[in-house]
Amino acid sequence: MTVYLAEDDGRWVTHSGEAGHYGTEWGPADLERAAVFLGELAPQALHVFEYLLRNPGRRIHCTELVHMALNGADDADPARRIAGVLSGMSKAHDNSERRYPFVWWEAPQGRAGATYAVRPSVAAVFLAARLGL
């Protein structure tokens, strides 16, 4: 089932992220910072992040991210693959002085694989930076 979160949905703050997922949120004044962030991403991390940006507010399962963003339909462990790929954002995150621009939620007990999403307002910042606005 597809789940879209509104900008003010309380689930944005009940995510599973740790230290890097708290702190200063991305905002309209961060266009240049967002452009630099995008330029510092490892290639696969950029593919995954761009897929999330094209789906603002939508919670996306790691299996879909592997399949659609990384062309890895047969990947044996999509949860581990996406976690590893997103570690390719660490340099950009450290340099940005902002929180990670996505959040994630662990799978409910008895299910496998995390879901990921980008808040609509954060997606707007990165899309505007990408367009050079």
N, C-alpha and C positions, 0 to 999 in steps of 0.2 A: 504494500500500500504506500502510495506517495504521500509524504507529509511536508507541507510548506509551513514555515514558521513566520508569523508576522513580526514586524520590527520590535514590537513591545511584548512578544511572547516570553513568559517567564522561563521557558526552557533554555533560553540563551545563557542564563546565569547558573543553570543546574547541570552544566556539561561535565565531562569527565577529565578535562584538561587540568594540568597542574600549574606550576609557577608561571610558565611562559604564556599561559592563557588568561592571565590577570594583568591589571595595570592599565595604562593609557590606551584607550580604544582609538582606532583609526577614524579620522574625521575629515571634513571638507578642506581644512587647511593643510592636509598631508599629501596633496597631489604629487609634489616633487619627491617627497619621501617614499611614496608608493611606487613611483617610477624607478627609483633607485632600488627599492626592494625587489621589484620584478626582474631587474637586470642582474641581480645577485643570486637568483635562484638556480639551483642545479636543474638541468634540462627536464628530467622526469618530474621533479617537484613542480616545475612550471606547467607541465602538461596537466597534472592533477589539479593544481590551483586554478588554471584557466577553465577547466571543466566545472569546477565549483562556482566560479564567477559567472559562467553562462547559466547557472541555475540558482540564482540568489534566493536564500531562505529555504531551499529544499534540502531535507536530510537525505543524504545519498549513502547507500551501503558500500562498504569497501569492495565488494565483488563487482558492483557496477563501475566503480572508479578504475579498477584494474582492467576491466573489459573495455570500457569506453575511452578512458584517458590514456591507457598504456597498451592497448591492443593485446591484452594477455588473457584471453578467455579461458585458457587451460591452466592458469596459475594455480598451483596446489594449495597455497596459503595466502589468500588475498589480504587478510588482516595484517599479517606480518609484512607483506610486500608494501602495502600503503604506508604503514608506520615507518618502514625503512626509507621509502621515497620521501616522505614528508620531513624526515630528519635532514634532508637536503635544503631545508629552509632555515637551518640554525644560524648560519652566518648572516643572512639577510635579517632575520629576527633580531639577533644581537645588535646589529648595526642600526636598526630602525628606531630603537627606543620606544617601541610600541608592542602591544601584545600580539600574539600570533593572529593573523587575519581570518582564521577559521576556528571553529570549535568542533569537538567530537564527543560522542557518547558511546560508552561501552554497550555491548549487546546485553539484553536482558538475560537473566540466569536461564540456562538451558538452551540458549541460542548462540550463534557464532558471528563474529565480525562486528566491528564498530561502524557507526554512521558519522558522517561529516557534513558540515554546512558552513556557509558564509552568510553573515547577517546582511540583509538587503542594503543597509546604509554603507557598510564596509565594501560590499561589491561595487556600489556606485562610485566610491572613491577610486578603487583600482581600475574600473572601466574608464572613468574620466581620465585617469593618469595614462592609461594605455592609448587613449585617443588624443592625448596632448591638450586637453582642455584646461 
